[in-house]
């Protein structure tokens, strides 16, 4: 069951949270695809080479 909080959160924030929590996220709607594309353009998600609906979080090293 989807929590009430998820209904009001931006799609991109929800997709990024899922990717970071689970290590992968799959877009299932056009809105989720657009959100993932925007996150990809910002360097926060990367797309699977074989399955275009699968996305992975970009692991960033802490700057020293």
MOFENZI-V625877 format. One record per residue. RES is the residue in one small letter. PHI is phi in whole degrees, 0 to 359 (* if undefined). Layout:
RES&PHI, RES&PHI
This chain:
x&*, x&281, x&286, x&297, x&299, x&294, x&293, x&265, x&278, x&300, x&300, x&299, x&296, x&294, x&295, x&294, x&298, x&296, x&299, x&289, x&287, x&262, x&87, x&199, x&219, x&243, x&279, x&239, x&230, x&301, x&294, x&292, x&298, x&297, x&297, x&294, x&297, x&295, x&294, x&294, x&296, x&274, x&81, x&260, x&231, x&234, x&266, x&294, x&290, x&261, x&241, x&293, x&269, x&257, x&230, x&235, x&288, x&273, x&273, x&250, x&276, x&292, x&283, x&260
